């Protein structure tokens, strides 16, 4: 299992310094949010992509994957009835998939709660159409596209792992899978997160995991216990990326990044 840091945690730093800091702390990857490179980060020019690859190479770190796919530019939605906005949103998804592959990433995480809210069944059908197209693009690019179950009230569509698995089955593309976000799972699942991991992994649909506490801080910075989560990952044979995705950085992003990996690495070292 490899530890990755969601790069928005230290987004105030230039990317080469993000790489150096993360590597120095012991992370093996950065999970990149395209919005940290501006509104057009999803379609950055070739020279900038090369600079990112070089910065990673120089620091001995990887781009593990992408997340926060529709955070920028403003106004995107895969559920809107406005076909121009919907098509623009799908174009951003496709561009993000190409970007992920070019940067050497293995997966994309589709959270983006504000850009997938539904008001009626037709909204859900439009999201399904967008995800089917994203799955086709991901399969062609050789990456995995992960649908993230998100907790209410931030999102009102695909809130549980069961709902995510139902959508994965509906899309029916091996490049379209789901993942576990421990904050959302801790809030929405009836069972402990560790048990949910066992259940989901057995389906073959689990491709990624993000660690965060229900208080929206990093693992080890709240009341949630992550030793059972790490044990479940080990017991299932999970060998993918583990990304740290806090939303509250206390006292600051750099310190938060250091505390998270110290805590999780310690759990990984336990027998």
Phi and psi restraints in degrees (value plus and minus 20) as a CYANA .aco file:
   2 UNK   PHI    -137.8   -97.8
   2 UNK   PSI     117.4   157.4
   3 UNK   PHI    -115.1   -75.1
   3 UNK   PSI     113.5   153.5
   4 UNK   PHI    -148.2  -108.2
   4 UNK   PSI     127.7   167.7
   5 UNK   PHI    -128.9   -88.9
   5 UNK   PSI     107.9   147.9
   6 UNK   PHI     -87.1   -47.1
   6 UNK   PSI     101.4   141.4
   7 UNK   PHI     -90.5   -50.5
   7 UNK   PSI     -37.2     2.8
   8 UNK   PHI     -86.0   -46.0
   8 UNK   PSI     -37.7     2.3
   9 UNK   PHI     -81.4   -41.4
   9 UNK   PSI     -52.2   -12.2
  10 UNK   PHI    -143.9  -103.9
  10 UNK   PSI      14.5    54.5
  11 UNK   PHI     -87.1   -47.1
  11 UNK   PSI     -33.5     6.5
  12 UNK   PHI     -91.6   -51.6
  12 UNK   PSI     -35.0     5.0
  13 UNK   PHI    -109.9   -69.9
  13 UNK   PSI     127.5   167.5
  14 UNK   PHI     -77.6   -37.6
  14 UNK   PSI     133.2   173.2
  15 UNK   PHI     -81.7   -41.7
  15 UNK   PSI     -56.9   -16.9
  16 UNK   PHI     -83.8   -43.8
  16 UNK   PSI     -53.4   -13.4
  17 UNK   PHI     -95.0   -55.0
  17 UNK   PSI     -51.8   -11.8
  18 UNK   PHI     -78.8   -38.8
  18 UNK   PSI     -65.5   -25.5
  19 UNK   PHI     -81.6   -41.6
  19 UNK   PSI     -67.8   -27.8
  20 UNK   PHI     -84.1   -44.1
  20 UNK   PSI     -62.1   -22.1
  21 UNK   PHI     -84.6   -44.6
  21 UNK   PSI     -68.6   -28.6
  22 UNK   PHI     -80.7   -40.7
  22 UNK   PSI     -65.7   -25.7
  23 UNK   PHI     -82.7   -42.7
  23 UNK   PSI     -60.4   -20.4
  24 UNK   PHI     -84.0   -44.0
  24 UNK   PSI     -50.5   -10.5
  25 UNK   PHI    -100.6   -60.6
  25 UNK   PSI     -35.4     4.6
  26 UNK   PHI      91.6   131.6
  26 UNK   PSI     -20.5    19.5
  27 UNK   PHI     -89.6   -49.6
  27 UNK   PSI     127.2   167.2
  28 UNK   PHI    -122.6   -82.6
  28 UNK   PSI     -28.4    11.6
  29 UNK   PHI    -172.7  -132.7
  29 UNK   PSI     144.3   184.3
  30 UNK   PHI    -139.7   -99.7
  30 UNK   PSI     108.4   148.4
  31 UNK   PHI    -112.4   -72.4
  31 UNK   PSI      92.9   132.9
  32 UNK   PHI    -112.4   -72.4
  32 UNK   PSI     112.2   152.2
  33 UNK   PHI    -117.3   -77.3
  33 UNK   PSI      93.9   133.9
  34 UNK   PHI     -74.3   -34.3
  34 UNK   PSI     -50.0   -10.0
  35 UNK   PHI     -83.8   -43.8
  35 UNK   PSI     -38.8     1.2
  36 UNK   PHI     -90.8   -50.8
  36 UNK   PSI     -28.8    11.2
  37 UNK   PHI    -127.3   -87.3
  37 UNK   PSI      -5.3    34.7
  38 UNK   PHI      82.3   122.3
  38 UNK   PSI     155.0   195.0
  39 UNK   PHI     -80.0   -40.0
  39 UNK   PSI     -48.7    -8.7
  40 UNK   PHI    -124.6   -84.6
  40 UNK   PSI       2.1    42.1
  41 UNK   PHI     -77.5   -37.5
  41 UNK   PSI     -52.8   -12.8
  42 UNK   PHI     -86.3   -46.3
  42 UNK   PSI     -38.4     1.6
  43 UNK   PHI    -147.5  -107.5
  43 UNK   PSI      18.8    58.8
  44 UNK   PHI     -78.5   -38.5
  44 UNK   PSI     128.4   168.4
  45 UNK   PHI     -87.8   -47.8
  45 UNK   PSI     144.9   184.9
  46 UNK   PHI     -78.9   -38.9
  46 UNK   PSI     -59.2   -19.2
  47 UNK   PHI     -85.6   -45.6
  47 UNK   PSI     -54.1   -14.1
  48 UNK   PHI     -92.0   -52.0
  48 UNK   PSI     -56.4   -16.4
  49 UNK   PHI     -82.8   -42.8
  49 UNK   PSI     -60.3   -20.3
  50 UNK   PHI     -84.4   -44.4
  50 UNK   PSI     -59.0   -19.0
  51 UNK   PHI     -83.1   -43.1
  51 UNK   PSI     -58.8   -18.8
  52 UNK   PHI     -85.8   -45.8
  52 UNK   PSI     -65.3   -25.3
  53 UNK   PHI     -81.2   -41.2
  53 UNK   PSI     -61.4   -21.4
  54 UNK   PHI     -86.3   -46.3
  54 UNK   PSI     -60.7   -20.7
  55 UNK   PHI     -82.2   -42.2
  55 UNK   PSI     -61.0   -21.0
  56 UNK   PHI     -84.5   -44.5
  56 UNK   PSI     -65.7   -25.7
  57 UNK   PHI     -81.0   -41.0
  57 UNK   PSI     -63.6   -23.6
  58 UNK   PHI     -84.8   -44.8
  58 UNK   PSI     -51.9   -11.9
  59 UNK   PHI    -110.7   -70.7
  59 UNK   PSI     -29.2    10.8
  60 UNK   PHI      53.4    93.4
  60 UNK   PSI      19.8    59.8
  61 UNK   PHI    -155.1  -115.1
  61 UNK   PSI     146.0   186.0
  62 UNK   PHI    -142.4  -102.4
  62 UNK   PSI     137.2   177.2
  63 UNK   PHI    -101.8   -61.8
  63 UNK   PSI      91.7   131.7
  64 UNK   PHI     -95.8   -55.8
  64 UNK   PSI     -57.9   -17.9
  65 UNK   PHI    -199.3  -159.3
  65 UNK   PSI    -190.9  -150.9
  66 UNK   PHI    -144.0  -104.0
  66 UNK   PSI     130.7   170.7
  67 UNK   PHI    -169.3  -129.3
  67 UNK   PSI    -198.3  -158.3
  68 UNK   PHI      29.6    69.6
  68 UNK   PSI      37.3    77.3
  69 UNK   PHI     -93.1   -53.1
  69 UNK   PSI     -49.7    -9.7
  70 UNK   PHI    -136.8   -96.8
  70 UNK   PSI       2.0    42.0
  71 UNK   PHI     -89.8   -49.8
  71 UNK   PSI     -43.9    -3.9
  72 UNK   PHI    -171.7  -131.7
  72 UNK   PSI     126.5   166.5
  73 UNK   PHI     -92.9   -52.9
  73 UNK   PSI     150.8   190.8
  74 UNK   PHI     -86.6   -46.6
  74 UNK   PSI     132.8   172.8
  75 UNK   PHI      70.6   110.6
  75 UNK   PSI     -12.4    27.6
  76 UNK   PHI    -100.5   -60.5
  76 UNK   PSI     133.1   173.1
  77 UNK   PHI    -186.8  -146.8
  77 UNK   PSI     115.8   155.8
  78 UNK   PHI    -118.8   -78.8
  78 UNK   PSI     -15.0    25.0
  79 UNK   PHI    -135.2   -95.2
  79 UNK   PSI     -27.3    12.7
  80 UNK   PHI     -85.9   -45.9
  80 UNK   PSI     130.2   170.2
  81 UNK   PHI    -101.1   -61.1
  81 UNK   PSI     -31.5     8.5
  82 UNK   PHI     -95.2   -55.2
  82 UNK   PSI      86.8   126.8
  83 UNK   PHI     -85.4   -45.4
  83 UNK   PSI     -51.5   -11.5
  84 UNK   PHI     -86.8   -46.8
  84 UNK   PSI     -62.9   -22.9
  85 UNK   PHI     -86.3   -46.3
  85 UNK   PSI     -62.4   -22.4
  86 UNK   PHI     -80.2   -40.2
  86 UNK   PSI     -66.3   -26.3
  87 UNK   PHI     -84.8   -44.8
  87 UNK   PSI     -59.7   -19.7
  88 UNK   PHI     -80.4   -40.4
  88 UNK   PSI     -60.7   -20.7
  89 UNK   PHI     -85.5   -45.5
  89 UNK   PSI     -61.9   -21.9
  90 UNK   PHI     -84.7   -44.7
  90 UNK   PSI     -58.1   -18.1
  91 UNK   PHI     -80.7   -40.7
  91 UNK   PSI     -59.6   -19.6
  92 UNK   PHI     -85.1   -45.1
  92 UNK   PSI     -61.1   -21.1
  93 UNK   PHI     -81.4   -41.4
  93 UNK   PSI     -66.9   -26.9
  94 UNK   PHI     -82.4   -42.4
  94 UNK   PSI     -61.8   -21.8
  95 UNK   PHI     -83.9   -43.9
  95 UNK   PSI     -56.8   -16.8
  96 UNK   PHI     -87.2   -47.2
  96 UNK   PSI     -56.8   -16.8
  97 UNK   PHI     -84.3   -44.3
  97 UNK   PSI     -65.6   -25.6
  98 UNK   PHI     -81.6   -41.6
  98 UNK   PSI     -61.6   -21.6
  99 UNK   PHI     -81.1   -41.1
  99 UNK   PSI     -65.3   -25.3
 100 UNK   PHI     -77.3   -37.3
 100 UNK   PSI     -67.9   -27.9
 101 UNK   PHI     -83.0   -43.0
 101 UNK   PSI     -61.5   -21.5
 102 UNK   PHI     -88.5   -48.5
 102 UNK   PSI     -49.5    -9.5
 103 UNK   PHI    -105.6   -65.6
 103 UNK   PSI     -23.1    16.9
 104 UNK   PHI      69.2   109.2
 104 UNK   PSI      -8.7    31.3
 105 UNK   PHI     -92.9   -52.9
 105 UNK   PSI     138.6   178.6
 106 UNK   PHI    -123.7   -83.7
 106 UNK   PSI     -40.2    -0.2
 107 UNK   PHI    -172.7  -132.7
 107 UNK   PSI     142.3   182.3
 108 UNK   PHI    -147.8  -107.8
 108 UNK   PSI     124.8   164.8
 109 UNK   PHI    -133.0   -93.0
 109 UNK   PSI     100.0   140.0
 110 UNK   PHI    -117.0   -77.0
 110 UNK   PSI      76.5   116.5
 111 UNK   PHI    -118.6   -78.6
 111 UNK   PSI    -107.4   -67.4
 112 UNK   PHI      25.5    65.5
 112 UNK   PSI      43.9    83.9
 113 UNK   PHI     -81.0   -41.0
 113 UNK   PSI     -61.4   -21.4
 114 UNK   PHI     -89.0   -49.0
 114 UNK   PSI     -41.5    -1.5
 115 UNK   PHI    -117.4   -77.4
 115 UNK   PSI     -10.2    29.8
 116 UNK   PHI    -158.5  -118.5
 116 UNK   PSI      -2.3    37.7
 117 UNK   PHI     -88.4   -48.4
 117 UNK   PSI     123.6   163.6
 118 UNK   PHI    -138.4   -98.4
 118 UNK   PSI     129.6   169.6
 119 UNK   PHI    -137.4   -97.4
 119 UNK   PSI     -42.1    -2.1
 120 UNK   PHI    -176.3  -136.3
 120 UNK   PSI     151.4   191.4
 121 UNK   PHI     -77.5   -37.5
 121 UNK   PSI     -51.2   -11.2
 122 UNK   PHI     -85.7   -45.7
 122 UNK   PSI     -51.5   -11.5
 123 UNK   PHI     -82.8   -42.8
 123 UNK   PSI     -63.2   -23.2
 124 UNK   PHI     -84.3   -44.3
 124 UNK   PSI     -57.9   -17.9
 125 UNK   PHI     -84.3   -44.3
 125 UNK   PSI     -56.5   -16.5
 126 UNK   PHI     -88.3   -48.3
 126 UNK   PSI     -57.3   -17.3
 127 UNK   PHI     -83.7   -43.7
 127 UNK   PSI     -63.1   -23.1
 128 UNK   PHI     -80.4   -40.4
 128 UNK   PSI     -61.3   -21.3
 129 UNK   PHI     -82.0   -42.0
 129 UNK   PSI     -63.2   -23.2
 130 UNK   PHI     -84.0   -44.0
 130 UNK   PSI     -62.3   -22.3
 131 UNK   PHI     -88.7   -48.7
 131 UNK   PSI     -53.4   -13.4
 132 UNK   PHI     -84.5   -44.5
 132 UNK   PSI     -60.8   -20.8
 133 UNK   PHI     -87.6   -47.6
 133 UNK   PSI     -59.2   -19.2
 134 UNK   PHI     -83.8   -43.8
 134 UNK   PSI     -59.1   -19.1
 135 UNK   PHI     -82.8   -42.8
 135 UNK   PSI     -61.9   -21.9
 136 UNK   PHI     -81.9   -41.9
 136 UNK   PSI     -63.9   -23.9
 137 UNK   PHI     -85.7   -45.7
 137 UNK   PSI     -59.6   -19.6
 138 UNK   PHI     -85.6   -45.6
 138 UNK   PSI     -61.9   -21.9
 139 UNK   PHI     -81.4   -41.4
 139 UNK   PSI     -62.1   -22.1
 140 UNK   PHI     -85.3   -45.3
 140 UNK   PSI     -57.0   -17.0
 141 UNK   PHI    -101.9   -61.9
 141 UNK   PSI     -33.2     6.8
 142 UNK   PHI      60.4   100.4
 142 UNK   PSI       8.8    48.8
 143 UNK   PHI    -143.5  -103.5
 143 UNK   PSI     149.8   189.8
 144 UNK   PHI    -128.4   -88.4
 144 UNK   PSI     112.9   152.9
 145 UNK   PHI    -124.0   -84.0
 145 UNK   PSI      97.0   137.0
 146 UNK   PHI    -125.0   -85.0
 146 UNK   PSI     104.2   144.2
 147 UNK   PHI    -105.6   -65.6
 147 UNK   PSI     104.2   144.2
 148 UNK   PHI    -117.0   -77.0
 148 UNK   PSI     105.8   145.8
 149 UNK   PHI     -94.1   -54.1
 149 UNK   PSI     106.9   146.9
 150 UNK   PHI    -137.1   -97.1
 150 UNK   PSI     127.1   167.1
 151 UNK   PHI    -100.3   -60.3
 151 UNK   PSI     128.3   168.3
 152 UNK   PHI     -92.3   -52.3
 152 UNK   PSI     132.8   172.8
 153 UNK   PHI    -110.6   -70.6
 153 UNK   PSI     -16.3    23.7
 154 UNK   PHI     -82.1   -42.1
 154 UNK   PSI     -50.7   -10.7
 155 UNK   PHI    -161.5  -121.5
 155 UNK   PSI     125.5   165.5
 156 UNK   PHI    -138.3   -98.3
 156 UNK   PSI      -0.4    39.6
 157 UNK   PHI    -163.6  -123.6
 157 UNK   PSI     102.8   142.8
 158 UNK   PHI      41.2    81.2
 158 UNK   PSI      56.5    96.5
 159 UNK   PHI    -121.3   -81.3
 159 UNK   PSI     -38.7     1.3
 160 UNK   PHI    -141.8  -101.8
 160 UNK   PSI     142.5   182.5
 161 UNK   PHI     -84.7   -44.7
 161 UNK   PSI     -53.4   -13.4
 162 UNK   PHI     -83.7   -43.7
 162 UNK   PSI     -60.7   -20.7
 163 UNK   PHI     -87.3   -47.3
 163 UNK   PSI     -58.0   -18.0
 164 UNK   PHI     -84.8   -44.8
 164 UNK   PSI     -62.9   -22.9
 165 UNK   PHI     -84.3   -44.3
 165 UNK   PSI     -56.5   -16.5
 166 UNK   PHI     -82.9   -42.9
 166 UNK   PSI     -59.7   -19.7
 167 UNK   PHI     -89.1   -49.1
 167 UNK   PSI     -59.6   -19.6
 168 UNK   PHI     -80.6   -40.6
 168 UNK   PSI     -64.4   -24.4
 169 UNK   PHI     -83.8   -43.8
 169 UNK   PSI     -58.7   -18.7
 170 UNK   PHI     -84.4   -44.4
 170 UNK   PSI     -63.9   -23.9
 171 UNK   PHI     -87.4   -47.4
 171 UNK   PSI     -62.1   -22.1
 172 UNK   PHI      45.5    85.5
 172 UNK   PSI      14.4    54.4
 173 UNK   PHI    -139.4   -99.4
 173 UNK   PSI     107.9   147.9
 174 UNK   PHI     -82.6   -42.6
 174 UNK   PSI     -37.7     2.3
 175 UNK   PHI    -104.2   -64.2
 175 UNK   PSI     -24.3    15.7
 176 UNK   PHI    -132.4   -92.4
 176 UNK   PSI      91.0   131.0
 177 UNK   PHI    -154.7  -114.7
 177 UNK   PSI    -187.7  -147.7
 178 UNK   PHI    -149.2  -109.2
 178 UNK   PSI    -194.8  -154.8
 179 UNK   PHI    -176.3  -136.3
 179 UNK   PSI     156.7   196.7
 180 UNK   PHI    -136.2   -96.2
 180 UNK   PSI     104.3   144.3
 181 UNK   PHI    -126.4   -86.4
 181 UNK   PSI      96.4   136.4
 182 UNK   PHI     -86.7   -46.7
 182 UNK   PSI     -49.7    -9.7
 183 UNK   PHI     -82.9   -42.9
 183 UNK   PSI     -73.3   -33.3
 184 UNK   PHI     -83.7   -43.7
 184 UNK   PSI     -63.5   -23.5
 185 UNK   PHI     -84.6   -44.6
 185 UNK   PSI     -57.7   -17.7
 186 UNK   PHI     -84.6   -44.6
 186 UNK   PSI     -50.0   -10.0
 187 UNK   PHI    -108.0   -68.0
 187 UNK   PSI     -52.2   -12.2
 188 UNK   PHI    -127.1   -87.1
 188 UNK   PSI     -43.5    -3.5
 189 UNK   PHI    -107.7   -67.7
 189 UNK   PSI     124.4   164.4
 190 UNK   PHI     -97.1   -57.1
 190 UNK   PSI     -38.2     1.8
 191 UNK   PHI    -127.8   -87.8
 191 UNK   PSI     144.7   184.7
 192 UNK   PHI     -79.5   -39.5
 192 UNK   PSI     130.9   170.9
 193 UNK   PHI     -78.7   -38.7
 193 UNK   PSI     -59.6   -19.6
 194 UNK   PHI     -79.1   -39.1
 194 UNK   PSI     -61.2   -21.2
 195 UNK   PHI     -87.8   -47.8
 195 UNK   PSI     -57.2   -17.2
 196 UNK   PHI     -83.5   -43.5
 196 UNK   PSI     -57.2   -17.2
 197 UNK   PHI     -83.7   -43.7
 197 UNK   PSI     -65.5   -25.5
 198 UNK   PHI     -77.9   -37.9
 198 UNK   PSI     -66.1   -26.1
 199 UNK   PHI     -86.1   -46.1
 199 UNK   PSI     -64.7   -24.7
 200 UNK   PHI     -90.5   -50.5
 200 UNK   PSI     -61.9   -21.9
 201 UNK   PHI     -81.7   -41.7
 201 UNK   PSI     -54.9   -14.9
 202 UNK   PHI     -84.5   -44.5
 202 UNK   PSI     -42.5    -2.5
 203 UNK   PHI     -97.9   -57.9
 203 UNK   PSI     -38.5     1.5
 204 UNK   PHI      64.9   104.9
 204 UNK   PSI     -17.0    23.0
 205 UNK   PHI    -115.3   -75.3
 205 UNK   PSI     -28.0    12.0
 206 UNK   PHI    -106.9   -66.9
 206 UNK   PSI      99.2   139.2
 207 UNK   PHI    -137.4   -97.4
 207 UNK   PSI     -25.1    14.9
 208 UNK   PHI    -186.1  -146.1
 208 UNK   PSI     144.9   184.9
 209 UNK   PHI    -167.0  -127.0
 209 UNK   PSI     120.4   160.4
 210 UNK   PHI    -138.5   -98.5
 210 UNK   PSI     113.9   153.9
 211 UNK   PHI    -122.9   -82.9
 211 UNK   PSI     108.3   148.3
 212 UNK   PHI    -181.3  -141.3
 212 UNK   PSI     131.4   171.4
 213 UNK   PHI    -104.9   -64.9
 213 UNK   PSI     135.9   175.9
 214 UNK   PHI     -84.1   -44.1
 214 UNK   PSI     -35.3     4.7
 215 UNK   PHI    -104.2   -64.2
 215 UNK   PSI     -14.0    26.0
 216 UNK   PHI      56.9    96.9
 216 UNK   PSI     -12.3    27.7
 217 UNK   PHI    -116.9   -76.9
 217 UNK   PSI    -196.3  -156.3
 218 UNK   PHI     -96.8   -56.8
 218 UNK   PSI     145.5   185.5
 219 UNK   PHI     -79.2   -39.2
 219 UNK   PSI     116.2   156.2
 220 UNK   PHI      68.2   108.2
 220 UNK   PSI     -21.0    19.0
 221 UNK   PHI    -134.9   -94.9
 221 UNK   PSI       4.4    44.4
 222 UNK   PHI    -178.9  -138.9
 222 UNK   PSI    -178.7  -138.7
 223 UNK   PHI    -107.8   -67.8
 223 UNK   PSI     -37.5     2.5
 224 UNK   PHI     -87.4   -47.4
 224 UNK   PSI     121.2   161.2
 225 UNK   PHI    -119.0   -79.0
 225 UNK   PSI     103.8   143.8
 226 UNK   PHI    -123.9   -83.9
 226 UNK   PSI     -27.2    12.8
 227 UNK   PHI     -79.8   -39.8
 227 UNK   PSI     -63.3   -23.3
 228 UNK   PHI     -83.8   -43.8
 228 UNK   PSI     -52.6   -12.6
 229 UNK   PHI     -86.0   -46.0
 229 UNK   PSI     -68.3   -28.3
 230 UNK   PHI     -83.6   -43.6
 230 UNK   PSI     -59.0   -19.0
 231 UNK   PHI     -83.0   -43.0
 231 UNK   PSI     -61.1   -21.1
 232 UNK   PHI     -84.4   -44.4
 232 UNK   PSI     -60.0   -20.0
 233 UNK   PHI     -82.0   -42.0
 233 UNK   PSI     -62.3   -22.3
 234 UNK   PHI     -86.3   -46.3
 234 UNK   PSI     -62.5   -22.5
 235 UNK   PHI     -87.3   -47.3
 235 UNK   PSI     -52.7   -12.7
 236 UNK   PHI     -99.7   -59.7
 236 UNK   PSI     -36.4     3.6
 237 UNK   PHI      66.7   106.7
 237 UNK   PSI      -4.3    35.7
 238 UNK   PHI     -79.2   -39.2
 238 UNK   PSI     109.1   149.1
 239 UNK   PHI    -150.1  -110.1
 239 UNK   PSI       2.8    42.8
 240 UNK   PHI    -113.3   -73.3
 240 UNK   PSI    -180.0  -140.0
 241 UNK   PHI    -100.9   -60.9
 241 UNK   PSI     125.3   165.3
 242 UNK   PHI    -137.0   -97.0
 242 UNK   PSI      93.2   133.2
 243 UNK   PHI    -123.0   -83.0
 243 UNK   PSI     120.8   160.8
 244 UNK   PHI    -115.8   -75.8
 244 UNK   PSI      98.3   138.3
 245 UNK   PHI    -151.3  -111.3
 245 UNK   PSI      53.8    93.8
 246 UNK   PHI     -98.1   -58.1
 246 UNK   PSI     140.8   180.8
 247 UNK   PHI    -134.2   -94.2
 247 UNK   PSI     -38.5     1.5
 248 UNK   PHI    -136.7   -96.7
 248 UNK   PSI     104.3   144.3
 249 UNK   PHI    -128.0   -88.0
 249 UNK   PSI      84.0   124.0
 250 UNK   PHI    -140.3  -100.3
 250 UNK   PSI     108.2   148.2
 251 UNK   PHI    -100.7   -60.7
 251 UNK   PSI     -35.0     5.0
 252 UNK   PHI    -180.4  -140.4
 252 UNK   PSI     151.3   191.3
 253 UNK   PHI     -82.2   -42.2
 253 UNK   PSI     -63.8   -23.8
 254 UNK   PHI     -83.9   -43.9
 254 UNK   PSI     -66.8   -26.8
 255 UNK   PHI     -84.4   -44.4
 255 UNK   PSI     -60.2   -20.2
 256 UNK   PHI     -79.8   -39.8
 256 UNK   PSI     -65.8   -25.8
 257 UNK   PHI     -79.9   -39.9
 257 UNK   PSI     -60.6   -20.6
 258 UNK   PHI     -88.5   -48.5
 258 UNK   PSI     -62.9   -22.9
 259 UNK   PHI     -85.8   -45.8
 259 UNK   PSI     -60.6   -20.6
 260 UNK   PHI     -81.5   -41.5
 260 UNK   PSI     -68.9   -28.9
 261 UNK   PHI     -90.9   -50.9
 261 UNK   PSI     -52.1   -12.1
 262 UNK   PHI     -81.0   -41.0
 262 UNK   PSI     -62.5   -22.5
 263 UNK   PHI     -87.9   -47.9
 263 UNK   PSI     -71.3   -31.3
 264 UNK   PHI     -91.0   -51.0
 264 UNK   PSI     -60.3   -20.3
 265 UNK   PHI     -80.3   -40.3
 265 UNK   PSI     -57.1   -17.1
 266 UNK   PHI     -82.1   -42.1
 266 UNK   PSI     -59.5   -19.5
 267 UNK   PHI     -86.9   -46.9
 267 UNK   PSI     -58.0   -18.0
 268 UNK   PHI     -87.9   -47.9
 268 UNK   PSI     -45.7    -5.7
 269 UNK   PHI    -101.1   -61.1
 269 UNK   PSI     -35.7     4.3
 270 UNK   PHI     -91.7   -51.7
 270 UNK   PSI     124.5   164.5
